[in-house]
Amino acid sequence: GGIMDPVPVRLVKEMGADVIIAVNVLPKIDHQEPKPHHHTIFSIMLKTMYIFNNKVIETSLSGADIVILPNTSAIGYTDFQKVEDCIQEGRKATELMLPKIKKKLGLVPEKVTTRAV
């Protein structure tokens, strides 16, 4: 878990899960707008960690059946006051994925085709 396997898809699969639904709350790097500020050693270290985390999470997510991607581009690591925004973004992203989730779980009835006799 943690740093090397932040989304433990492989472990959950080994535990016997039939369907794995994962959530990635880190925004894609290309979705972040450049922020006008002076670069410091701290900001460079954070950006480096962010890039590393994205690559590790991308690898972890590759084994999931379904990946939910809430839009968290406007929410920073320390924006704890935005918890309601996080919940709403998660809800919206999940609702968009519901048809795929239902299909994967077998909750969508097969289409019945009839033919004229």
Backbone hydrogen bonds, N-H to C=O, Kabsch-Sander energy under -0.5 kcal/mol:
donor,donor_aa,acceptor,acceptor_aa,energy
4,M,1,G,-0.9
5,D,1,G,-0.8
9,V,7,V,-3.0
12,V,8,P,-2.2
13,K,9,V,-2.4
14,E,10,R,-2.4
15,M,11,L,-1.6
16,G,13,K,-1.5
17,A,12,V,-1.9
21,I,19,V,-0.6
22,A,20,I,-0.6
22,A,66,I,-2.9
24,N,68,I,-2.4
25,V,23,V,-0.6
31,H,28,K,-1.4
32,Q,29,I,-1.4
37,H,35,K,-1.1
44,I,40,T,-2.3
45,M,41,I,-2.2
46,L,42,F,-2.4
47,K,43,S,-2.1
48,T,44,I,-2.2
49,M,45,M,-2.5
50,Y,46,L,-2.4
51,I,47,K,-2.4
52,F,48,T,-2.3
53,N,49,M,-3.0
54,N,50,Y,-2.3
55,K,51,I,-1.9
56,V,52,F,-2.4
57,I,53,N,-2.9
58,E,54,N,-2.3
59,T,55,K,-1.8
60,S,56,V,-2.3
61,L,57,I,-2.8
62,S,58,E,-0.8
62,S,59,T,-0.7
63,G,60,S,-0.9
64,A,61,L,-2.0
65,D,20,I,-1.5
66,I,20,I,-2.0
68,I,22,A,-3.2
72,T,70,P,-1.1
75,I,72,T,-1.9
76,G,74,A,-0.5
79,D,76,G,-1.5
80,F,78,T,-1.8
82,K,79,D,-2.0
83,V,80,F,-0.9
86,C,82,K,-2.2
87,I,83,V,-2.3
88,Q,84,E,-2.5
89,E,85,D,-2.6
90,G,86,C,-2.4
91,R,87,I,-2.5
92,K,88,Q,-2.6
93,A,89,E,-2.4
94,T,90,G,-2.2
95,E,91,R,-2.6
96,L,92,K,-1.8
97,M,93,A,-1.1
98,L,94,T,-0.8
98,L,95,E,-0.7
101,I,97,M,-2.5
102,K,98,L,-3.2
103,K,99,P,-2.2
104,K,100,K,-2.4
105,L,101,I,-2.1
106,G,103,K,-1.2
107,L,102,K,-3.3
108,V,102,K,-0.6
113,T,111,K,-0.6
